[in-house]
Amino acid sequence: MKIISTALLLAGVCYSTLSFADVNQDISKGNKLWVDGKLDEAATVFTAATKAYPESALAHERLGALLLTQQKLNESIDAYQNAIVNDPKNPKLFISLSLVYLHQQSYAKANGMVVQALSLDPEMEQAKKMAEYIAKKRKMLDEANKATQAAHEAQGAHGTTAAPAPESAAPANETETAK
């Protein structure tokens, strides 16, 4: 019985090592295609890697990063969330997801990811800088909203019709909680 247990353990170690080597080989291939500007082919390789190795945080991360560069933000979010499921203690994944949320102007969600990254690594400089950036951006948007509102109220007082505030000044998804 002990021999069978040892054989199964060794088989599992060999399989895990083989799987790890295979996923890294696929990721290297995808990275080369990406560098060569073959983005669709790279996406195909990364997608195949996530399907063949669903537990690989790195495969999901690479796919998420590529999708972000292609402005496929919802798909990028899904990929990064899958990476986080497989490596929930990696603060870099939370910062990467924060970048996607920033591209969507979802500042509350972006901030939530930064807070999570800092909870995992309180000294992470990139997360600290991101937190500062988000705070400045939110302050700037608040000031722009107040100025727009004051201008509209002044127009209304003079009998002119006030135009609605631009959507970019106050993203509708700002109040959403982190996904």
N, C-alpha and C positions, 0 to 999 in steps of 0.2 A: 504494500500500500504506500509506503514511504517512497519507493522508487517511482510509482505512478505520479504521486504528488510532485516530486522533484521534476519529472519529465514534463508535466503540465506547466509548472512554473517556468522552466527553461523555454518551453515552446511559446509561452506568453511573452517572455522577455524578448525572444528572437522575433516574434511577430510585431511587438511594439517597436523594436528597433528598426525593423524593415519598414513598417508603416511610417515611422518618423522620417526615415531616409527618403521614402517615396514622396511624402508631402513636401519635404524640403526641395527635392528635385523638381517637382511641379512648380513650386513657388519661384525657384530660381529661373525656370523657363519663362514663367509669366513676367517676372521682373525684367528679363532680357528683352522680351517682346515690348514691354512698356517703354524701356529706354530707347528701343529702336523705333518708337512711335507707332507701333502696331497695337493700338489700344483695344480694338475689338477682339483681336486674337488673344491679347493678354487677359481681357475680361473672360473670354471663353475658358482659358486655362485656369484662372482663379476660381471661376464658378465650378468647374469640374473638380477642382481640389476641395472646395467646400462640400461638395456632394460625396466625394470619395472619402473624405476625412472630416466629417461634420464636427468632430471634437477638436479640430485644429483651430485655435484662436488666431494663429498667424495667417492661415488661409483666409479666414473671414476678414481679418484686418487688412490684408493686401487688397482684397476685393473692395472693401469699403473705401480705402484710400483711392483706388483707381476710379471708382464710381463718383467720388467727390470731385475729382479733377474733370470728370465728364459732366458735372452738374446734374447728376442723377441722384438727387439728394435723398429722396425717400428710400431708394434702394440702398444707398450708402448707410443710412440710419439702420436699416435691417441688418446689414452685414456687420456693422460695428456692434449692434446689440447682441448678435450671435457670438461675436468675438468675446464680448464681456461675459456672456453666459459661460463660456469655456475658460475664461481667465479673469474672474471677478476681482482679483487683487492687483490687477495691472493698471496703475494710474494713467499710463500713456493712452490706453484705450478710451478712458473717459475724456481725456483732453482731445483726442481725435474726434470723438462723437460731439464734443462741445463745438468744435470747428464747423461741423455740419450744421448744427443748430444755429450758429452765427450766420452762416450762409442763408438760412431760412429766416433770419431776423427774429428768431425765437430766443430772445435774450434770457428769459426765465429758465428755459430748458438748458441753454448753454451754461448759465450760472450753476444750475443744479449739478451738471456734470463736473464742473470745476470744483465745486464743494466736495463732491465724492472723491475726485482725484487728490485733493488736499487732505482728505481724511485718511487716505491710504499712504500718502507721502507728503507730510506737512512742509517739507523743505524743497519740494519740486518747484524750481524757478519758473518753468514754463507755465505751470498752473497759477502761480502768483501773478505773473505778468498778464495772463488771460483774465484773471479776476479783476485786476486793475483796469484792463481794457473794457471789460463788460460794464463795470461801474461807471467809467467815463462815458461810454456810449449811452447808457441808460439815462445818465444825468443830462447829456446833450439833447437826447430825445424829449425828456421832460421839459427842458427849457424851450425847445422848439415848439412843443405842444402849447405851452403857456403863451408864448409870443403869438402863435397862430390864433389862439382863442382870443387874446386881447385885441388883435387886429380885426377879427370878425365881430367882436362886440362893439368896437369903435365904428366899424362900417354900419352896423345895425343901428347905432345911435344917430347916424347921419342920414338914415332913411335908405341906405343902399342894401341890397340883398347880399348876405354873407355867403361866400362859397364854402363848401365843406372842407375840413382839414384834409391835407393829403394823407393817403393811407400809409406812406412810408414814414410819416412822423410818428404814428402810433400803431405799430403792427397789431392786428387783431389777435394774433396768437401769443402776444406778450404775457397775458395772464394765465396761460396754460401751465400746468405743472409739468415737471420733467417726465419724459416718457419712460 
